[in-house]
């Protein structure tokens, strides 16, 4: 459980502050183990990845658009409109 790791919580807080100040979308997932199962192991080493923080590309860069990233961006914008700056996404089983 990450809630008891003070250093990790400070790390999360600093990342959240940076992202909010720089208009970078940020979300939490409800289960890092489920995310790990979706993303899979590292291609280079085959080891489980540390998925506490993942950078998602901006769908507006260079005219490249991905419908799923646009949905994520829209979701984040809508949540910010109701002062939910770090929404949580529930991953499916």
C-alpha positions as CSV (number, residue, x, y, z in Angstrom):
1,X,0.0,0.0,0.0
2,X,1.5,3.4,-1.1
3,X,-0.5,5.4,1.5
4,X,2.1,4.7,4.2
5,X,5.1,5.6,2.1
6,X,5.8,9.3,3.0
7,X,8.5,9.8,0.5
8,X,6.3,8.5,-2.3
9,X,3.4,10.7,-1.2
10,X,5.8,13.8,-1.3
11,X,6.9,12.7,-4.8
12,X,3.2,12.5,-5.9
13,X,2.4,15.9,-4.4
14,X,5.3,17.6,-6.2
15,X,4.4,15.9,-9.6
16,X,0.7,16.9,-9.1
17,X,1.7,20.5,-8.3
18,X,4.0,20.7,-11.4
19,X,1.3,19.2,-13.7
20,X,-1.4,21.5,-12.4
21,X,0.8,24.6,-12.8
22,X,1.8,23.6,-16.4
23,X,-1.7,22.5,-17.7
24,X,-0.6,18.9,-17.9
25,X,-3.4,16.4,-17.5
26,X,-3.0,14.1,-14.5
27,X,-5.1,11.2,-13.3
28,X,-4.8,8.4,-10.7
29,X,-5.8,4.8,-11.3
30,X,-7.6,2.8,-8.6
31,X,-5.2,-0.2,-8.9
32,X,-1.5,-0.1,-9.9
33,X,-1.5,-4.0,-10.2
34,X,-4.3,-3.8,-12.8
35,X,-2.5,-1.1,-14.7
36,X,0.6,-3.3,-14.7
37,X,-1.4,-6.2,-16.1
38,X,-2.7,-3.9,-18.9
39,X,0.6,-2.3,-19.8
40,X,2.7,-5.5,-19.4
41,X,6.3,-6.0,-18.5
42,X,9.2,-4.0,-19.8
43,X,10.2,-5.1,-23.3
44,X,13.9,-4.7,-22.6
45,X,14.2,-6.6,-19.3
46,X,10.9,-8.5,-19.0
47,X,10.6,-7.1,-15.5
48,X,7.5,-5.5,-13.9
49,X,7.5,-1.8,-14.5
50,X,7.2,0.9,-11.8
51,X,3.8,2.4,-12.9
52,X,3.2,4.8,-10.0
53,X,3.6,7.6,-12.6
54,X,3.2,7.5,-16.4
55,X,3.5,10.3,-18.8
56,X,0.8,10.4,-21.5
57,X,1.5,12.2,-24.7
58,X,-0.5,15.3,-25.6
59,X,-2.9,14.5,-28.4
60,X,-2.6,18.1,-29.8
61,X,1.1,17.9,-30.6
62,X,2.0,18.2,-34.4
63,X,-1.5,17.6,-35.4
64,X,-1.3,13.9,-34.3
65,X,-4.6,12.9,-32.8
66,X,-5.6,9.7,-31.1
67,X,-9.3,9.3,-30.2
68,X,-8.6,7.7,-26.9
69,X,-6.1,10.4,-25.8
70,X,-8.6,13.0,-26.8
71,X,-11.2,11.3,-24.6
72,X,-8.7,11.3,-21.7
73,X,-8.0,15.0,-22.3
74,X,-11.7,15.9,-22.4
75,X,-12.3,13.9,-19.2
76,X,-9.5,15.8,-17.4
77,X,-10.8,19.1,-18.6
78,X,-14.3,18.3,-17.4
79,X,-13.0,17.2,-14.0
80,X,-11.0,20.4,-13.6
81,X,-14.2,22.4,-14.3
82,X,-15.6,20.9,-11.1
83,X,-12.3,21.4,-9.1
84,X,-11.3,17.7,-9.3
85,X,-7.7,18.3,-10.3
86,X,-6.5,14.7,-10.0
87,X,-9.4,12.5,-10.9
88,X,-9.3,8.7,-10.3
89,X,-10.0,6.3,-13.0
90,X,-11.4,2.9,-12.0
91,X,-9.8,0.2,-14.2
92,X,-11.9,-2.8,-15.3
93,X,-11.2,-6.2,-13.9
